[in-house]
C-alpha cells in the first residue's frame, strides 16, 4: 500500500511547535486507527518547525495568521504549481485543530480536488449527477466532531455515503452522525456537477432549512472543482466550526495567550538539502501570493 505523508507547519506565533505536535499526534491516530480501515488510505502526519524543514514529497498543511486582510479564498486546499501536489492553508482560529483534521482527511481522499462519484441527485427532479468527494463537508460542524487525545477532530463520511438506498447496520460516517446516504447535517453542505446542464450545484443545511445553490458552469482555467466550490462555502464553514465544542478538550483553542501575530518566514540553513530548501522557497512564494490576494 502506498503511504502518503502529511506535514503540519505553523507560520504564526500564536501556535507553537509543541501545540502543533499535539495536534499531529491526534491526526496520526485518527488516520491510522479510524480513517485508514474505512478508506484504505495510509498516511503519516508529522509536525515541523519551518516549511524549509519539510522533506520532499510531503503534503504540507500550513497554519497561517487569521487576518481580515487575508482573502477568504486563500484557505482550504490548493495545488503546488511546481509539482502538482496538494498543500493546504488553515487560519489560526480557535478551531484550527478541527479545521486541520478536515483538510487533512479531504486532501488524503482527493489530492487533486476533482474526484467525483456518480449518484442520484439530492435535488428534486434532477437525475444522475457527479458528487465531489469531500468527506468532511456534510458533517463538518463542530458539534459532530469527536475527541482524540483531548483534541477535537472532524467526523467524516464513509464510501457507503453514496449508496443508492439506506441499509440496516451500515455506517455512513465514522461517528454515526450521518444516518443515511447523501444526508447533509446541520451546518454542512454537499457539492455536485450536473452533466446535463454542466452546472455546479450545492445543498446547504441550516437547522431544518435546506438551500440549493446553482453556481453555474465552472470557468476555464480553475485550479480544481473543489477550489471553485470552496469559494462559495467559506462563511458557512467558518460558522459551522465556531459553535459549541464537546467538554473536556485539551485543545479547544490551542493558541498562546500573548502571541504578537507575526508570521514567521522560513530561512535558509546550511544543514538543509538544497533541493528541499528550493522546493520550500517556491511553495512559500505561492502561499504569499494567495495570502496577498
Secondary structure, DSSP 8 states (H G I E B T S, - for coil): --EEEEEEEE-STTS-HHHHHHHHHHHHHIIIIIIHHHH--EEEEEEESSGGGS-TT-EEEEEE---TTS-GGGSEEEE-TTT--EEEEEE-STTHHHHHHHHHHHHHH-TTS--EEEEE-SSTT--EEEEE--TTGGG-SGGG-EEETTEEE---B-GGGG-SS--TT--SBTTS---STT---TT-EEEEEETTTTEEEEEEEETTEEEEEEEEE--TT-S-HHHHHHTTTHHHHHHHTTS---SS-TTSS---TT-----------TTS-HHHHHHHHHHHHHHHHHHH-
